[in-house]
Amino acid sequence: MPTPERARMVRELQVAVQRSTMFTVLLHHTTASKAGMNVTDSQCINALTLDGPQTPGQLAQLMGITTGGAITAVIDRLEKAGYVKRTRDAGDRRRVIVELVPENAARFGEYFGPIGQVFEERISGYTDEQVGFILDWMRSSNEAMPQVIEEIRRLP
């Protein structure tokens, strides 16, 4: 059974994570708006930045949108804006791969400069051990998120 102090800290941590999530969503709305796009489009750029080229189906699954018209519209908008290009898979010419146009994606990345600066300032005050702990916690949380998102998508 947790001590009252631990229970208080866990509740406070839950609120802090909820607040952080709120600010992250607002950050992404703001950066997408500055770039003249919607959040789904900007998160496709983010996914391609983090994980490299993907098929439209992979992007649709990650974004929770349909593999037909919805993801096609996203890719069309991003391609028209110069952020992505479609290529054919060398191993299967029927398959389309969506990849970033690096120099244009870098333009979008510039909107994240202020958060990068704040991150660097904050993390510089922590020891290597503390950074390792935070990294471990973030990796563990991120690993759980795809399943959590799918679980929420299945809710009525």
Buried (B, 14 or more C-beta within 10 A) or exposed (E): EEEEEEEEEEEEEEEEEEEEEEEEEEBBEEBBEEBEBEBBBBBBBBBBBEEEBBBBEBBBBBBEBEBEEBBBBBBEBBBEBEBBBEEEEEEEEEEBBBBBBEEBBEEBBEBBEEEEEEEEEEEEEEEEEEEEEEEEEEEEEEEEEEEEEEEEEEEE
